[in-house]
Amino acid sequence: MKPAFDKVETPRLVLRRLEPEDLDALVAYRNDPEVARFQSWTDYDAQRGMQLIDSMRERQPGEPGWFQFAIALKATNALIGDCALRVDADDPRLGEIGFTLSREHQGQGLGTEAVKALLGYLFGTLSLHRVFAVTDAKNTAAAMLLERLGMRREGHFLENIFFKGAWGDEFHYALLAREWSSR
Ligand SMILES: CC(C)(COP(=O)(O)OP(=O)(O)OC[C@H]1O[C@@H](n2cnc3c(N)ncnc32)[C@H](O)[C@@H]1OP(=O)(O)O)[C@@H](O)C(=O)NCCC(=O)NCCS
């Protein structure tokens, strides 16, 4: 049995549980069309935000399904984004990640810092074997972030998703635990 998730710290950030006090910040950045451009949602409202926060209260990362981590500034505890893990229901050693940062906090290396800490936690504490991520092929910032952390582009799928009114291409990235530890 893994210990209950508390937090993961980096020089500037803390990955922690979402709290009800995060609601306004969460809705503000998720409702930003630039931030939502390559994400599944549009018109993110407070009801949806509260549902997400509530649904994470009893969950632990590593349980089948998604776990959403808050990304907060260490200095103020203010929410600036979120990242997530979904483990495979049939084999919890396989995980998928996702990540989002508010527009005003992008371009400062904070996304890379958060996802690096997330991967460290997944391969370390949770002992995952393989982590993958899916990005829209036009989402250059996300693809660069994953490549900066050593993730391997394993596939470019052509028009494999009908997304926000048009067919889109996706990149699939992955990293194995042994690749992470030999970086
Ligand atoms: C993808 C996303 C998380 C990237 O966040 P980010 O914080 O801007 O990304 P990074 O942390 O990697 O920032 C890197 C940039 O900051 C710059 N930077 C500034 N200070 C830095 C520092 N101290 N360390 C590292 N990079 C730094 C880098 O040079 C780099 O710029 P470049 O890409 O022009 O070369 C962000 O764009 C986002 O939330 N997008 C919307 C949601 C989304 O699409 N998510 C992905 C779904 S798959």
The ligand as an SDF file (V2000), in Angstrom:
LIG
                    3D

 48 50  0  0  0  0  0  0  0  0999 V2000
    2.2800   23.3090  -22.3480 C   0  0  0  0  0  0  0  0  0  0  0  0
    2.5160   24.2830  -21.2110 C   0  0  0  0  0  0  0  0  0  0  0  0
    2.1950   23.6270  -19.8660 C   0  0  0  0  0  0  0  0  0  0  0  0
    3.9900   24.7300  -21.2230 C   0  0  0  0  0  0  0  0  0  0  0  0
    4.1920   25.5630  -20.0740 O   0  0  0  0  0  0  0  0  0  0  0  0
    5.4240   26.5420  -19.9020 P   0  0  0  0  0  0  0  0  0  0  0  0
    5.6310   26.8140  -18.4590 O   0  0  0  0  0  0  0  0  0  0  0  0
    5.2910   27.7190  -20.7870 O   0  0  0  0  0  0  0  0  0  0  0  0
    6.5670   25.6290  -20.4820 O   0  0  0  0  0  0  0  0  0  0  0  0
    7.9980   25.5950  -19.9940 P   0  0  0  0  0  0  0  0  0  0  0  0
    8.0960   25.5300  -18.5450 O   0  0  0  0  0  0  0  0  0  0  0  0
    8.6050   24.4500  -20.6970 O   0  0  0  0  0  0  0  0  0  0  0  0
    8.5750   26.9480  -20.5250 O   0  0  0  0  0  0  0  0  0  0  0  0
    9.6180   26.8810  -21.4300 C   0  0  0  0  0  0  0  0  0  0  0  0
    9.8510   28.2160  -21.9800 C   0  0  0  0  0  0  0  0  0  0  0  0
   10.1660   29.1150  -20.9260 O   0  0  0  0  0  0  0  0  0  0  0  0
   11.4900   29.6120  -21.1130 C   0  0  0  0  0  0  0  0  0  0  0  0
   12.0840   29.7510  -19.7950 N   0  0  0  0  0  0  0  0  0  0  0  0
   12.1530   30.9290  -19.1480 C   0  0  0  0  0  0  0  0  0  0  0  0
   12.7280   30.7420  -17.9470 N   0  0  0  0  0  0  0  0  0  0  0  0
   13.0250   29.4090  -17.8310 C   0  0  0  0  0  0  0  0  0  0  0  0
   13.6390   28.6090  -16.8250 C   0  0  0  0  0  0  0  0  0  0  0  0
   14.0620   29.1500  -15.6630 N   0  0  0  0  0  0  0  0  0  0  0  0
   13.7460   27.2790  -17.0350 N   0  0  0  0  0  0  0  0  0  0  0  0
   13.3180   26.7280  -18.1930 C   0  0  0  0  0  0  0  0  0  0  0  0
   12.7280   27.4400  -19.1810 N   0  0  0  0  0  0  0  0  0  0  0  0
   12.6020   28.7770  -19.0060 C   0  0  0  0  0  0  0  0  0  0  0  0
   12.1730   28.5830  -21.9860 C   0  0  0  0  0  0  0  0  0  0  0  0
   13.2030   29.1610  -22.7150 O   0  0  0  0  0  0  0  0  0  0  0  0
   11.0330   28.1260  -22.8700 C   0  0  0  0  0  0  0  0  0  0  0  0
   10.8190   29.0310  -23.9000 O   0  0  0  0  0  0  0  0  0  0  0  0
   10.6920   28.5010  -25.4000 P   0  0  0  0  0  0  0  0  0  0  0  0
    9.6200   27.4100  -25.3920 O   0  0  0  0  0  0  0  0  0  0  0  0
   10.2670   29.7090  -26.1280 O   0  0  0  0  0  0  0  0  0  0  0  0
   12.0330   27.9780  -25.7750 O   0  0  0  0  0  0  0  0  0  0  0  0
    1.6560   25.5510  -21.3820 C   0  0  0  0  0  0  0  0  0  0  0  0
    1.9350   26.1000  -22.6300 O   0  0  0  0  0  0  0  0  0  0  0  0
    0.1690   25.3110  -21.2530 C   0  0  0  0  0  0  0  0  0  0  0  0
   -0.3620   25.1970  -20.1550 O   0  0  0  0  0  0  0  0  0  0  0  0
   -0.5590   25.2820  -22.3880 N   0  0  0  0  0  0  0  0  0  0  0  0
   -2.0160   25.1740  -22.3580 C   0  0  0  0  0  0  0  0  0  0  0  0
   -2.5070   23.8260  -21.8820 C   0  0  0  0  0  0  0  0  0  0  0  0
   -2.0010   22.7060  -22.7610 C   0  0  0  0  0  0  0  0  0  0  0  0
   -2.0880   22.7720  -23.9730 O   0  0  0  0  0  0  0  0  0  0  0  0
   -1.4810   21.6630  -22.1200 N   0  0  0  0  0  0  0  0  0  0  0  0
   -0.8910   20.5200  -22.7690 C   0  0  0  0  0  0  0  0  0  0  0  0
   -1.9150   19.5460  -23.1700 C   0  0  0  0  0  0  0  0  0  0  0  0
   -1.1460   18.0910  -23.8520 S   0  0  0  0  0  0  0  0  0  0  0  0
  1  2  1  0
  2  3  1  0
  2  4  1  0
  2 36  1  0
  4  5  1  0
  5  6  1  0
  6  7  2  0
  6  8  1  0
  6  9  1  0
  9 10  1  0
 10 11  2  0
 10 12  1  0
 10 13  1  0
 13 14  1  0
 14 15  1  0
 15 16  1  0
 15 30  1  0
 16 17  1  0
 17 18  1  0
 17 28  1  0
 18 19  1  0
 18 27  1  0
 19 20  2  0
 20 21  1  0
 21 22  1  0
 21 27  2  0
 22 23  1  0
 22 24  2  0
 24 25  1  0
 25 26  2  0
 26 27  1  0
 28 29  1  0
 28 30  1  0
 30 31  1  0
 31 32  1  0
 32 33  2  0
 32 34  1  0
 32 35  1  0
 36 37  1  0
 36 38  1  0
 38 39  2  0
 38 40  1  0
 40 41  1  0
 41 42  1  0
 42 43  1  0
 43 44  2  0
 43 45  1  0
 45 46  1  0
 46 47  1  0
 47 48  1  0
M  END
$$$$
